[in-house]
Amino acid sequence: MLIFHNPVHHAHSGRQEMYRGRLVDCHETPARLDYVLVELMRRGLGQLRLPGAPDMGLLLRIHDPDYLGFLATVWAEWLALDPAHAALDVLPSVWPGAGLRRDVRPRNLSAQLGRYAFDAGSPITAGTWEAALAGAACAIDAARALASGARRASMALTRPPGHHAGSDFYGGYCFLNNAALAAQALREAGATRVAVLDVDYHHGNGTQQIFYERADVLTVSIHGDPSTEYPFYLGYADEAGAGAGLGCNLNLPLPAGSGVEPWLAALQTALARIRTFGAEALVLALGVDSFEGDPISRFTLQSEDFLRIGQHVAALGLPTVLVMEGGYAVAELGINVANVLEGFTA
């Protein structure tokens, strides 16, 4: 398996996030990817590759140009307000919520942040844009590596994660939607129908939003019930797609505290839907925060359960791009991700 590794992910290292009413140290840290890389190499589970330059044309087919322009310039605008801001992260503080207009575009930076961010837990730093772009390139290159048919699977090993980022918004630590970019790259490489299977504990609201009205990409997500779990406002079972995409979105929410048996039952439902959809390629949005020890999630899967997940996904027999998403029990993160790959390649 080729593993496209983000060489500049350390450039994005948020200091603090808002969590349960107070600023805390960020859960999404560079150490996450470092632990995964060490364990994958220790087990000999792939060959490392560096990504090329990002395909901006493909990015523009997934993300809004104004949004990309915002991400590219927000740090410079932050410093222009006050050079002392270099020691701080960029976090939003005001949003166009109930009773306010969304059709206006205020020039004030605080207003722009609130327009594009849906939470206060996703700090932007000096290197966020650089790291996110390189991560997007990892996802695109991993997808294109499968185009020849010579390989069954590839991986985008990157951070920041991506599945909460929509066409024109960010949140949940995510800025560019790597899984969506991989799916689009697979489509453009010749796959008529592509499925995205998101196994992160938190619903991939950004991926759902991007493909919600498309019939060529099936989005399936197994996640914590959004009535109690982040991101709260999307991820319910009655969200089936719209327009041409009606029937092309499947949400499988599970209650907090769920263990491996109900989780695997949901996975079988997901895999059956992918088969009936007729997918020719798969993107696995690989979050492993369903692990019992994860600090911001509430499923009870054990490390050995991730071997079974990899085995079941591999049984689809589809060309597969694995895209790294969440997982915040840092000490066990490498083991859990490596177990998925080991199960997949067994």
C-alpha positions in Angstrom: 0.0 0.0 0.0 1.3 3.5 -0.9 0.9 5.9 2.1 1.0 9.5 1.1 2.3 11.3 4.2 1.9 15.1 4.9 5.4 16.4 5.4 4.3 19.8 6.7 1.5 18.7 9.1 3.5 20.1 12.0 2.9 23.6 10.6 -0.6 23.4 11.9 -0.5 23.2 15.7 -3.3 24.9 17.5 -2.7 26.1 21.0 -6.3 26.1 22.4 -9.9 25.3 21.6 -13.2 26.1 23.2 -14.5 23.0 24.9 -17.4 22.8 27.4 -17.2 26.5 28.2 -13.5 27.0 28.6 -10.3 27.2 26.6 -8.4 23.9 26.8 -5.3 22.5 25.1 -6.2 21.3 21.6 -7.0 17.6 21.3 -6.0 17.6 17.6 -2.2 17.7 17.8 0.8 16.9 15.6 1.6 13.9 17.9 -1.4 12.1 16.6 0.1 11.6 13.1 3.5 10.9 14.5 2.3 8.0 16.6 0.4 6.6 13.6 3.4 6.9 11.2 5.8 5.2 13.7 3.4 2.2 14.1 2.7 1.8 10.4 6.4 1.7 9.6 7.2 -0.6 12.6 4.7 -3.1 11.1 5.8 -2.6 7.5 2.3 -1.8 6.4 3.1 0.5 3.5 5.6 2.5 1.4 5.8 6.2 2.2 5.3 8.8 -0.6 5.3 12.5 -0.5 2.5 14.4 -2.2 3.0 16.6 -5.2 1.6 20.1 -5.6 -2.2 20.3 -4.8 -4.5 20.3 -7.8 -6.2 23.7 -7.3 -8.7 23.0 -10.1 -9.9 19.9 -8.3 -10.1 21.8 -5.0 -12.3 24.4 -6.7 -14.7 21.6 -7.8 -15.2 20.7 -4.2 -14.8 24.0 -2.3 -16.1 27.5 -2.9 -13.5 29.9 -4.3 -14.3 32.7 -1.8 -13.9 30.2 1.0 -10.5 29.1 -0.3 -9.4 32.7 -0.6 -10.4 33.3 3.0 -8.3 30.3 4.2 -5.3 31.5 2.1 -5.3 35.0 3.6 -6.9 34.8 7.1 -3.6 34.6 8.9 -2.1 37.6 7.1 -5.3 39.6 7.9 -5.0 38.5 11.5 -1.5 39.8 11.8 -2.5 43.0 10.0 -4.9 43.8 12.9 -2.1 43.6 15.4 1.4 42.0 15.0 1.1 40.7 18.5 -1.5 38.3 17.2 1.4 36.1 16.0 1.4 34.6 19.5 -2.3 33.7 19.3 -4.6 31.4 17.4 -7.4 32.7 15.3 -10.8 31.7 16.8 -14.3 33.1 15.9 -16.4 34.8 18.5 -19.6 35.9 16.6 -21.8 34.0 14.1 -24.8 35.0 11.9 -27.2 33.0 14.0 -31.0 33.3 14.5 -32.5 36.5 13.2 -29.3 37.7 11.5 -28.6 38.0 7.8 -26.4 35.5 5.9 -26.6 37.3 2.6 -24.3 40.1 3.6 -20.5 39.9 3.6 -19.0 42.2 6.3 -15.4 43.1 5.8 -14.5 42.8 9.5 -12.3 39.8 10.1 -14.3 38.6 13.1 -17.4 38.6 10.9 -15.7 36.7 8.2 -14.6 34.1 10.8 -18.1 33.7 12.0 -19.4 33.4 8.4 -17.1 30.4 7.6 -16.7 28.7 11.0 -19.4 26.7 12.6 -17.7 26.2 16.0 -15.1 27.7 18.3 -12.9 24.6 18.5 -10.9 24.9 15.3 -8.0 27.3 15.7 -6.3 28.7 12.7 -2.5 29.1 13.0 0.3 30.5 10.8 0.7 27.1 9.1 -2.9 25.9 8.8 -3.3 26.7 5.1 0.1 25.1 4.2 -0.7 22.0 6.2 -4.3 21.7 4.9 -3.2 22.1 1.3 -0.5 19.4 1.6 -3.1 17.2 3.2 -5.5 17.8 0.2 -2.6 16.8 -2.1 -2.1 13.6 -0.1 -5.8 12.7 -0.6 -5.8 13.5 -4.3 -2.5 11.7 -5.0 -3.7 8.6 -3.0 -6.8 8.4 -5.2 -4.9 8.9 -8.4 -2.4 6.2 -7.4 -5.3 3.7 -7.8 -6.2 4.8 -11.3 -4.0 2.3 -13.1 -5.6 -0.6 -11.3 -2.3 -1.9 -10.2 -2.9 -1.3 -6.6 -5.9 -2.2 -4.4 -5.5 0.5 -1.8 -3.7 3.6 -0.8 -3.7 5.9 2.2 -3.7 9.7 2.8 -1.9 9.9 6.2 -2.5 13.6 7.0 -3.8 16.2 9.4 -5.6 18.4 10.0 -8.6 16.0 9.3 -11.2 17.0 6.8 -14.7 15.4 7.1 -16.3 18.3 9.0 -15.3 20.8 6.3 -18.0 21.6 3.8 -17.9 23.3 0.5 -17.7 26.7 2.2 -17.3 26.2 5.9 -14.9 24.8 8.5 -15.1 23.3 12.0 -14.4 20.2 14.0 -10.6 20.7 13.4 -11.3 20.4 9.6 -10.5 23.0 6.9 -10.4 21.1 3.5 -12.4 17.9 3.0 -9.8 15.3 2.1 -12.3 12.5 1.8 -14.4 14.5 -0.6 -11.4 15.4 -2.7 -10.3 11.8 -2.9 -13.8 10.8 -4.0 -13.8 13.5 -6.7 -10.4 12.4 -7.9 -11.6 8.8 -8.2 -14.6 10.0 -10.2 -12.4 12.0 -12.5 -10.1 9.0 -12.9 -12.9 6.9 -14.3 -15.0 5.5 -11.5 -18.6 6.0 -12.4 -19.9 5.6 -8.8 -17.9 6.2 -5.7 -18.8 5.5 -2.0 -17.5 7.3 1.0 -17.7 5.3 4.2 -17.1 7.4 7.3 -16.4 5.4 10.5 -15.3 8.4 12.7 -17.2 8.7 15.9 -18.5 12.2 14.8 -20.7 12.5 11.8 -19.0 13.7 8.7 -21.3 16.7 8.2 -19.0 18.4 5.6 -18.8 15.3 3.4 -22.6 14.9 3.5 -23.2 18.6 2.6 -20.8 18.4 -0.4 -22.4 15.4 -2.0 -26.0 15.7 -0.7 -27.5 16.4 -4.1 -25.2 14.2 -6.2 -26.2 10.7 -7.5 -22.6 9.6 -8.4 -21.2 9.6 -4.8 -22.9 7.6 -2.0 -22.1 8.9 1.5 -22.5 6.5 4.5 -21.6 7.4 8.1 -21.6 5.4 11.3 -21.4 7.8 14.2 -22.6 8.8 17.6 -26.3 9.9 17.8 -26.2 13.7 17.0 -29.0 14.3 19.4 -26.3 14.1 22.1 -23.0 14.0 20.1 -21.1 16.6 18.0 -21.8 18.1 15.5 -25.4 17.9 16.8 -27.2 19.6 13.8 -26.6 17.0 11.1 -26.2 13.2 10.9 -29.8 12.0 11.6 -31.2 8.9 10.1 -33.9 10.7 8.1 -31.2 12.6 6.0 -31.3 10.6 2.7 -30.0 13.1 0.2 -31.9 15.6 -2.0 -32.7 16.2 -5.7 -30.6 13.9 -7.8 -28.9 12.7 -4.7 -32.1 11.4 -3.0 -31.3 8.0 -1.6 -27.5 8.6 -1.8 -26.9 9.4 1.8 -27.2 6.9 4.6 -26.7 7.9 8.3 -26.4 5.1 10.9 -26.3 6.9 14.3 -25.7 4.8 17.4 -26.3 5.8 21.0 -23.4 6.8 23.2 -21.9 3.8 25.0 -22.4 1.4 22.0 -19.9 -1.4 21.8 -18.5 -3.4 19.0 -21.5 -5.7 18.2 -24.0 -2.9 17.4 -21.2 -1.1 15.7 -20.4 -4.0 13.4 -24.1 -4.6 12.7 -24.3 -1.0 11.5 -21.2 -1.7 9.4 -22.9 -4.6 7.7 -25.8 -2.3 6.8 -23.4 0.2 5.4 -21.5 -2.4 3.3 -24.8 -3.8 2.0 -25.8 -0.3 0.8 -22.5 0.3 -0.8 -22.9 -3.0 -2.7 -26.4 -2.2 -3.9 -25.3 1.3 -5.0 -22.8 -0.3 -7.3 -19.8 1.6 -6.2 -16.7 1.0 -8.3 -14.3 2.6 -5.7 -14.4 3.4 -2.0 -13.1 6.2 0.2 -12.8 5.1 3.9 -12.9 8.2 6.1 -10.8 6.6 8.9 -11.5 8.0 12.3 -10.7 5.7 15.1 -12.2 7.8 17.9 -14.8 5.0 18.4 -12.1 3.6 20.7 -13.2 3.3 24.3 -10.3 5.4 25.6 -10.9 8.4 23.3 -11.3 11.6 25.4 -14.0 13.3 23.3 -16.0 10.3 22.2 -18.3 7.7 23.8 -18.2 4.3 22.1 -16.5 1.4 23.6 -14.6 -0.3 20.8 -11.3 -2.0 21.8 -8.0 -1.9 19.8 -8.5 -5.5 18.5 -11.9 -4.5 17.1 -10.2 -2.3 14.5 -8.7 -5.4 12.9 -12.2 -6.7 12.2 -13.3 -3.3 10.8 -10.4 -3.5 8.3 -11.3 -7.1 7.4 -15.0 -6.3 6.8 -14.2 -3.2 4.6 -11.7 -5.2 2.6 -14.4 -7.8 1.9 -16.1 -5.3 -0.4 -13.2 -6.0 -2.9 -13.2 -2.3 -4.0 -10.2 -0.1 -4.8 -10.0 1.9 -1.6 -8.5 5.1 -0.4 -8.1 5.3 3.3 -8.1 9.0 4.6 -7.1 9.8 8.1 -9.7 11.6 10.2 -10.2 11.7 14.0 -8.9 9.8 17.0 -7.6 11.6 20.1 -6.4 8.8 22.4 -2.9 9.6 21.2 -1.0 6.8 22.9 -3.2 4.2 21.3 -3.9 6.0 18.0 -1.1 4.3 16.1 -2.1 0.9 17.2 -5.8 1.4 16.3 -5.0 2.8 12.8 -2.4 0.1 12.1 -4.9 -2.5 13.1 -7.4 -1.3 10.5 -4.7 -1.5 7.8 -3.5 -4.9 9.0 -7.0 -6.2 8.9 -7.6 -4.7 5.5 -4.4 -6.2 4.0 -4.6 -9.6 5.7 
